[in-house]
Amino acid sequence: MMGEGSINDISTRSSMAVIGAGLSGLRAANILSSHGHQVSVFEKTSRPGGRLGAWEWEGTIVDAGAQYFTARDALFRRHVTSWIQEGVVSRWGAILAAVDAPGIFRKLDNSLDRYVGVPGMGRVAEHLSKHVDIRFECHVDNIAHHDDKFHLTHANGNQAGAFDALIIATPASQAISLLPADSELVPAASGVRMVPCWAVMAVFHKPFSLPFDGLFFNGTMYQFKAKMTGSVKVVV
């Protein structure tokens, strides 16, 4: 979500701020940097990734957010190809099935390429962060636009800087709290419906065999189950 008045003449801009170091924020920062802009990313947590985050438990890495990603866009596929060559991601040759009713499994076609980070999805975020100026634990809670600049203020009251253009790469509800009440972007953000979910991550000390690597659940409170090395994750 870009601040008003900046998207039409972005080629003339030089100083950019991105709020949020998730996948979209990091990709935006990389693209802008590649075009010669000076980009600063503000992330309120201590590490990048957002929903690409992972947890480690006794040597086992469990993805806490996205289990895999797809690449349908031709330009994005080229990036994925380079990530494969660099060992950042690999193709997930998973055996997938759908659960249409209790005890009824339907094997799914696996023609769609799915990719996973190596060793976890957080590796993608780490890779995209390598050449980006990220200010961690910097919670921006106020934005003011004057003198043709976006002025950012940290939650502790300190000024975070002034920038020619701004991208808010956060969930819509968080973006609304940052935008001026009269911003034309508020109605668009307000129309985004987000549904929360619970993620259960289980790590086992002994290996066990499951016939499928991923299960999609239909008509139940469960959504998806993924099996990783030594662990299982269920999204509810």
Secondary structure as GFF3:
##gff-version 3
##sequence-region A 1 236
A	DSSP	three_ten_helix	10	12	.	.	.	ID=ss1
A	DSSP	beta_strand	15	19	.	.	.	ID=ss2
A	DSSP	alpha_helix	23	34	.	.	.	ID=ss3
A	DSSP	beta_strand	38	43	.	.	.	ID=ss4
A	DSSP	three_ten_helix	50	52	.	.	.	ID=ss5
A	DSSP	beta_strand	54	57	.	.	.	ID=ss6
A	DSSP	beta_strand	60	63	.	.	.	ID=ss7
A	DSSP	beta_strand	69	70	.	.	.	ID=ss8
A	DSSP	alpha_helix	74	85	.	.	.	ID=ss9
A	DSSP	beta_strand	89	91	.	.	.	ID=ss10
A	DSSP	beta_strand	96	101	.	.	.	ID=ss11
A	DSSP	beta_strand	104	107	.	.	.	ID=ss12
A	DSSP	beta_strand	114	117	.	.	.	ID=ss13
A	DSSP	alpha_helix	122	128	.	.	.	ID=ss14
A	DSSP	beta_strand	133	136	.	.	.	ID=ss15
A	DSSP	beta_strand	140	146	.	.	.	ID=ss16
A	DSSP	beta_strand	149	154	.	.	.	ID=ss17
A	DSSP	beta_strand	159	163	.	.	.	ID=ss18
A	DSSP	beta_strand	165	168	.	.	.	ID=ss19
A	DSSP	alpha_helix	172	178	.	.	.	ID=ss20
A	DSSP	alpha_helix	185	190	.	.	.	ID=ss21
A	DSSP	beta_strand	199	203	.	.	.	ID=ss22
A	DSSP	beta_strand	214	217	.	.	.	ID=ss23
A	DSSP	beta_strand	224	228	.	.	.	ID=ss24
A	DSSP	beta_strand	231	235	.	.	.	ID=ss25
###
